[in-house]
Amino acid sequence: MNTISADESNGYILIVDDQPNNLRLLSTTLTNAGYKVKNAISAQMALVGIQAALPELILLDIMMPDLNGYELCQQLKASPETQNIPVIFLSALDDEDSKLKAFEFGGVDYITKPFQVKEVLARVQNQLTIVRQQQKLAQQNIQLQQLNVELARSNKDLEEFAYIASHDLRSPLQTMKAFAYLLDQKYQGLLDNKADRYITRIVQATNRMEQLIQDLLNYSRVGTNTIQFKQTDCNKVVAEVLINLQAAINVSGAVITYDKLPIVRGNATQLEQLFQNLIGNGIKFRRPDIPVEVKISVEERKKNVSLSSSSIQESEERSEWLFGIHDNGIGIEPQYFDRIFQVFQRLHTIEEYPGTGIGLAIAKKIVDRHQGEIWLESSLDLGTTFYFTIPV
């Protein structure tokens, strides 16, 4: 059989029957119902017609000379070009064995003779609806795959741009920062108050820019494929984080407590970043005159994961670690829950709470990279809990 493009299909119904009266009746019935119809009085003629243009649906008589309906259907299902064309068998045979055999050879439905017009139209309409829905889904899947490829490429380009831009900005920024510090050290008090204020603002601005560049670099590195995952002790990770946050802990008087934490499969550097961002938030967004308390909890829980196939929806139970970072800080209003995980999203001014607005975006990206989920619960003036999961 010659190769046939699906684009050559004229959207017609092919009726294959060696009885002219049956052809005439079915053709008239379907044509009057608005369908485009072509007839073939033998299997060989049907093959010639199919080579010219693929039909959407085939109504196929079983009892034909030379090549019967079963054999023709088997031949069509063996060819990649025609295997997806639905076949409705036509037959005067009304026994169970004949019907089972029709389905075994690849038929999707079975109509017995003599024909009932309403039955024929209902079965034809049903199969064409299924065909067109499958075609639509296939086209949507192709488009989604293309969009996913483009999105992956865009994300990679964005990460590379962020890394290169941030890396290249560091050198001139360090020069600016060095000269700003020299001005501050050498001329502080020798100039007027306005000049001192200007120098102080330059130093503060360079410090903020340096932090922003570092956060951008961290964000761009999270998704790289060079990151290696291995068994990581979260107790050691948190212990390192508390050393890094020691200055903030001393200033705030924060009390950090945590349960015995598990060993997980992950990247130690990224997990350290994750815990540091979330614990650091609990310290930074504290209420005045309230002792800062941050508690880390963890529990193992079961989760049903959907496993979808082409025709069957199944699920299986999997285990995951549920971590919670609980603080007693200022809290967050519910309308901002989704927004805070986006890059550069801030709910407060820099003067109120310094930062770049990237920390929680990095946290989400790290959790995503570890195939987990992150969300929060919060009440104003009571505190916030960030939850995240990591598969066991």
N, C-alpha and C positions, 0 to 999 in steps of 0.2 A: 504494500500500500504506500502511495506517495505521501510525503510529509504535508500536513495540512495546518495552516495557521488558524487559531481560534478567531482571529480578527476577520476571517473570511466568512464566518457564520452569518447567515441572513436572518437568524432567529426564527426558523421555520420548524414545523413538526413533520417528521417523515413517517408515513404509513406504509408498512411492508406487509402485503397480503397477496396470495396468488388467486384470490377470488375477486373478480371485478365488482360484483355487487357489494361486497364488504368494503372495498376501497371507495366506491361511490358514496355509500352511506356515511362512512366515517369522514370522508373528505368534505361532503356537503355539511354535515353536522358541525365540524370544526370551523369551516370557512364561514358559515353563518354566524358562528360565535365570535368571529373577528380574528381568528388565527390564520397565519400564513401556512399553507399546507402543500407538501409534495408527496407524490405517490410512487411506489415501486412495486411491480407485480412479481418480483423474485428477489432472492437474496443478492444475486449478482448485480441486478439493476440498482439495488440499494447501495451496494458498495461503490458503484460508479457515481451515484449522487452524493454520497458522503465525501468522496474524494474531491468533488467540486466545491462543496461548502458544508461545514459542520452543522447539523441540526441541533436544536435545543433539546429535543425530545424525540424518541422513536417509539411508535406503536408497532409491535412486531408479532406477526402470526407465527404460531409454533409449527403447524403441519404444512410444510412446503416441500416441493420436490427438490432434488439435487442437494441443496443446503438448507436444512431446517432452521427454525428460529433459535433453538438452543445453540446450534453450531455457529450461527451468525453472531449471536450475542457473545459467545465465548471468544470469537475472533476479535470482536470490537473491544472487549475488555482486556485483551492481550496487547492492544496497541496503545502507547502513551497518548497518541493524538485523540483517540476516541473513547478511552476507558472511563471518562467522567460523564459521558452522555447517558442520561437515565433511559432505561428501556422498560416500557410497560408491555407485558406479554398479552397477546390476544389468543383465545382458544375456546373451542367448544368443549374441551376436556375440563370437567368440573371436579375431578377427583383430587384428593389430598396429595398423592404422590406427584402428579403433574405440576401442581402449584409449588410444592417444595423443590422440585427439580428446577423450576423457573427461577426461583430465588437463589438456588445454589449456583446457577450459571450467571448470576449477576443482575437479574431483573429487580426492579424496585417496586413493581406492582403487577396485578394480574386482573384482567377483565375477561369475563366469560361471555361467550356468544349464546344466544342472540343478544345484541347490545341494548342496553338501556341508555337513552340519550343523556339523561340527567347524571347517571353514574359516570359515563364516559367524560362528560364535561367537568364533573367534580374532581375526578382522579387526574385528569390532564392539568386542570388549574392548580391542584395541590402540588404536583411534581414540578410544574414551571415556577411556582412560587418558591419552592425549595431551591431549584437551580439558580434562580436570580438572586436569592439571598446569599447563596454560597459564592456566587460570582462577586457580589458586592462586598462580602466579607474578605474574599481573597484579594480584591483590589485595595480594600482598606488596610489589610495586613501588609501589602507591598508598600503602600504609602507610609505606614507606620515604621516599617523597617528602614525606608529611605530617610524618614525624619530622625529616627534613632541614630543612623549613621552620621547624618549631618549634625545632630546635636552632640554626639560624641566627639566629632571633629572640631566643632566650635568650642566645646569645653576644653579640649586639649590645647587648642590655639590660645584660648583665654588664659589657661594656666601657664602656658609657656610665656605669653606676653607679660603676665603678672610677675613671673619669676625674673624675666630679663629686665623689665622696667624697674622692678624693685632693686635688683642687683646693681643695675647701672646708676640708680639714683643714690646709692649709698656713698659712693666716692665723693661727689660734690657736696653732699649733705655733711659728711664728716669734716670737710674743709670749712664749711659754713659754721658748723658747731664749734670747731677748734678756735676759729677767729672770734666767735661770739664769747666763748669762755675767756679768751685773752683780753677782750674788751672789758668783760665783767671784772676780771681779776686786777687789771692794770689801771683802769680808769674809774672804778667804783668809788664814789665820793669826791672825785676830782672834777666831775662835771655837774651840771645842775640836776635837779630832781627829775625833770622831764627826760633827760638823756639816760639817767639811771633806769627809769621806767621802760624806756625803749629797749635798752640792752637786756633787761630782765625778760621782756616779752619775746625778744629774738631767741634767747636761750630756751624759754619754755616752748616756743614754736618748733625749734629744731628737735627738742626732746620728743614732742608729740609726733613729728614727722618720722623720726627714727623708729618709734614704736609702731606707727602705721606701716612702715615698710617691712618691719619684722613680722607683723601680723599678716600682711599680704604674702610674704614669702611662706609663712607657715600654712596659709590657706591653699596656696598653689601646690605645695608639696604633698598635701594629704592624699590627693587622688593619683599620685604617680605609681606606676607598676613596679618600681624598684623597692618599694616598702615590703619588708619581709615580715611574715607572721610566724610566731612560735609560742610555745607555752610560756605564759607570763604571770608572775605572782603579783596580784594587785596590792598585796600588803606592802611589798617593796616599792611599788609605783607610788602609792599614797605617802609612804615615808619620805620618798624623794621630793614629792610635791610640798610636803610640810616644811622641808628644809628650804625650798625655793621661796615659800611664802612667809618665812620666819619674820621678816621685817614688818609685813602687813599684820601678822598675828600679834606681834609685840605692840604695835601702835594701837590696834583696835582692842587688845585684850581678849581676842577670840578664843573660844574653847572648841577644839575640833575633836570629835569622837567618832570611832567607827568600829563596826563588828569585824569579826574575822572574815577576811575577804578571800575569794576563791582564786584559783589559778585558771586563767582563760587563754584561749588561743587568740593572740593579737599582736600588735606592735607596741612595744614598751614605750617608745618615744611618743607615739600618738596618744596612747592611753594616759601617759603623764600629762600631756597637753590637755586632754579632755577633763581629767580630774582637777587640774590646776585652774582651768577656766571656770568650772562650775563652783569649786570651793572658793576661788577668788571672788566670784560674784557674790557669794553669800557673805563674805567679809566686807566687800566694797559697799553693797547696797544695804547697809545696816541702819537701824533706827537710832536716833540720838538718845543717849542716856540709858540704853538697853544693852546689857552684856550680850556680846555676839556669841551665838551657839550654832555650830554646823555639825550635823550628824550624818554619817554615811551608813546606809543600810543595804543589805543584799539578801536576796532569797532566790532559791531555785523554783521555777514554776514550769508547768506544762502548757503547751500552746498547740492548737490545731492549725496545721498548715494545709492550704488547699493544693491539691495536685490535679490539674485539669488536663484532660486529653481531648481528642477531637470529638468524642461523643460521651465521655463519662466524667463526672465530677467526683473526685475522691479527695480524702484528706488523711493526714497522718499526724500523730501526736509527737511533738518534739520538745526538748527541754531547752530552757534559756535562763540566764542569770538576769534578774531584775535588780538594778542598782537604784538607790534613791539618795539624792543630796538634799538634805532638809536644812533650811535656815529659818531664822526668826527675824528676817529683815523687813523692808518696807513693803514688799509684795508687788504684784503686777495685776493690772486690770485685765479681765478675760479677753477684751477685744484686741489686745496686743499679743496674745499667745502665739499666733502664727507668725506675726511680723518680726518678732525678736530673733528668729532663726535665720533671717535674711541678712545679707552682707550690708554693712554700713547703716543698719537700722538702730537708732538710738531713741530712748524714751525720755532722756534727761539731757540737760546741757552739759558741755565739757566742764564748765565751772562747778556744777553740782557734783557730778561723778565723772572724773577723767576716764578716757578710754577711746578706742577707735570704732567701736560698733561691729567688730569682726569676730569677737571671742565666741559667741554662741553659734555663729555661722560655721566656724571651725569645728566646734563641738558636734554639730549636726553632721557635718561632712565626715568626721572621724567615725561617728556611730554608723552612718550609712556604709562607710568603707568596711566596717566590721559586721555588716549584714544585720544590724540591729535597728531599733527604733528609739526616738527620743521625744519626750513631751513633758509638760509641766502641769502642776496644780498650784494655785496661789490665791491668797486672800490679802487685800490691802491691810497694812499695819499688823499683819499676823505672821507673814513669812511665805516662802516659796519652796516647793519641792520639785527638783528636776529628776525625772525618771529616764533611765535608758536601759536597753537590753543588749546582751551579747549572747549568741547561741552557745550552748554547752557543747 
